[in-house]
Amino acid sequence: MAKKATVTWAGEPAAHDYPAAESYLRLLVSPDTAEVLTSLLSQASTVTHPAKDLLRAARLPLLAVDDPEVAKDVKKSADGVSLSPVLLVRGDLVTGRSLQIADGYHRVCAGYHLNEDTDVPCRIVSLPAAAVG
């Protein structure tokens, strides 16, 4: 049986991940709420979740390994470059709102392709109650 590749993850998200997450979140919520969520993400603890569960909770397909951004992250990992943890906004089972990968979708897919059982470090926050009402 072939040994599964391991993924090396950085301890902290890259500084440029936060503005990218905020830009994406501004498409889904008000600019003020996006700013609050980004601030909360920067302060959140890092936890891990399996790549396969992140994709299911986000209701996103696994991107092909030859997707340019996924391929770039797979190559980085193969070259020993650590991938940045992903930034998430928690979904809501009751309302049907899916998990939002605010930054890191390609990294989740790359991690899955390298090892389907990989645990992906992530920062996850809930949508503030004021934004839900």
Secondary structure, DSSP 8 states (H G I E B T S, - for coil): --------B-SS--TTHHHHHHHHHTTTS-HHHHHHHHHHHHHS-EEEEEHHHHHHHHT-----TTSHHHHHHHHHHHTT--B--EEEE--BTTTTB--EEEE-HHHHHHHHHH-TT-EEEEEEE---HHHH-
